Amino acid sequence: MFNKLSAFCLLLLFVQAQCIMWYLEPNTRKCIREEIQGKVPVTGEYKVSEVPGQKVNFVTQDSKGHILAQKEDVQHDKVSKFTFVTETYDTFEICFSSHVPQHQRGMRQEVSLTVKKGIEAKSYEGIGEAAKLKPIEVELKKLEDLSEAIVQDFARMRKNEEEMRDTNEATNSRVLFFSIFSMICLLGLATWQVFYLRRFFRAKKLIE
């Protein structure tokens, strides 16, 4: 029982699912951006409330403008789905844009969006049926993928820590060299001022 509870808690920690809702104003564009690691499956569902005459377009793309999923004139009050797999670590955005005819008064529409990433995006029921796996084997497959995701997350965090440490050390070295250079410049300037003032006062015969 304890092992099952622990595995369930870990699954909740590493499963990444988001469900949000907002109002889309007429003739506006609303985008949601998020950074996602490479080789991660992403699935989503969205639903737009119906307003006669108004159109809503949906598009998902990466930072380079590559379209991963797109649908024009989304069907109102009907759940639509999309899915894609990220190739590299990048910032992805999901956008909804409203279009209202000029002769019509626009009204805001309710948009609900659910996004699942990683393990949560995989259909283990379909995998089990395709491979003719038993329920316990499906659970073991899920735990295996979860373990692999945890290892990858820790490896990524360790890599980020090393990069941050290298950056801090390089910054500290640059700050140290800059401080030494500034002190040398100040000492040189002070010495030059002393000799310059001494020559000036001697020229004015104020000192011997």
N, C-alpha and C positions, 0 to 999 in steps of 0.2 A: 504493500500500500504506500509506504514511504517513497519507494523508488518511483512508482507511478506518479505520485504527487510532485516529486522533484523534477521528473522529466516534463511534466505538464507546466511547471513554473518556468523551466528553462525555455520551453516552447513559447510561452507567453513573452518572455524577454526578447527572444531573437526573431519572432514572427513580427513582421512590420506591415500593419494594415492601417489605413486611414479612411475615415468616413466623415465627410463634411457636407454642409449645405449652406447656400447663400442665395441672395437675390441678384439677378442679372438685370441691370437697368437697360432700357431700350437704347439701341444704337451704341452700345459700349462693348468693350472686350475685357474679359477677366482671365488672367493666367495664374497658374499655380506652378512654382518652380521647386525642384528638389534635386540634390546631388545623389546619384546612385552609382554603386560600384559596377564593374564590368561583369558580364556573364551572369546577370541576374534576371530571372523571368519576372515580368510585371503584367498583371491583369487588372482590369477595372470595369466598373459598371457606372453608368450615369443615367439620370432621368431629368427631363426638363418639363415643367408644367406648360400646359397648353394656353396659348393666347392666339385667337384667330387672326390670320394675316401676317403674323410675325414669324421670322425664320431665325434659327440658331444653328451656327456651324461649329463643329468640333474638330480640333486638330491637336496631335501630340508630336513634338519634335525635339531634337537635341540642340545643343548650343550652336552647331554649324548650320542649322536650318534644315536638316534631313527629316523628312516627315516619316514618322513611325506608324501613325494611325490617323485616319481622317474620315470625316463624314459631314456632308453638307445637308442642310435642311433636316436636322434631327427630328425624328418622329416624337411628337409630344406625348407625355403621359405613358411612355413605354420605355422599359429598361433596355438600354443598348450596352453592348460589351465591346471591349478592345483588349488586345494582348500584344506584347512584343518582348524581345530579349535584348538587353543592353549589350553592346559590343565592348565598350571601354568605359572607364570612369568618366562621367560627364554630368553636366547639369541638364535636366530634362524639364520640359514645361508642358502643361496641359491647359489648353485655351478654349474658351467658349466665347463666341462673338454673336451679338444680337443685331438683326437687320429689320428695320421697320419701313414700310413704304411711306413716301412723302405725304400722301394724302390721308394717312392714318395716324391716330394718336397712339403713341406707344405705351405699353404697360410693362412693369417689371415682371420677370419670370423666376420661379423658384428652380434652382439647380441643385441636385444632390449627386455627390460623387463618392465612390468607394474605390480605393486603390489598394491592391495587395502585392507584396513583393517577396521574393525569396521563396521560402518553404511554403508559406501560406498561399502563394500563387500556383503551386503545383496541385494537380488533381490526382491524389493518390488512389482514389477509387478507380479512376480510369486506368491508371498504371497497373493496379492489382487485377482488374478484369482483363487487360491486354496480356499480361504475363501469367494469368491464372494463378495468382498468389492467394494464399490463405490470409484471413484477417490479421493473424499474428505476424505473418511475414510482411504485410503492408505496414503495420506499426513499427516493425524492426527497420524497414526501409526508411520510414519517416524519421526514426531516431538516428539512423545512420547519416541521413542528410543533415539533420540538426547538428550532430557532432561535427560533421565536416564544416558546416557554416560557422560553428563556434571556433574551430581551429583557424579558419580563414580570418575571422574577425580579430582574434588575438594576434595572428601574424600581421594583419594590417595595422593594428594598434601599436605593435612593437616597431614596425617599420616607421610609422608616423613619429613615435617617440625618438627613434634614432635620428630621423631627419630634423626634428625640433632640437635635439641635443647638439647636433652638428651645427645647426644654425646659431644656437646660443653661444657655442664655443667660438665660432667664427666672428660673431658680433662682439664678443668680449675681447678677442684679440685685436679687432679693428679699433675698438674704443681705447684699448691700452696704448696701441701705437699712435693713435690720434692725440691722446693725452700727453705722451712723451714728446711728440712733435710740437704740440702747442707750448709745452714748457720750454723746449729748446728755443722756439721762436720768441717767446717772451723774454727769456734770458738774453738772447742775442739783441733784441730790441732795447732792453734796459742797458746793456753794455754800450751799445752804440749811442744812446742818449747821454750816458755819462761822459764819454769821450767827446761828443759833439758839444755839450755844454761847457766842458773844460776848455776846449779850444775857443769857444765863443767868449767866455769870460776872460781868457788870456788875451784875446784880440782886443777886448775892450779895456784891458789892463785893470780889471777888477780883482784878479788874483794873480799871484806869481807862479 
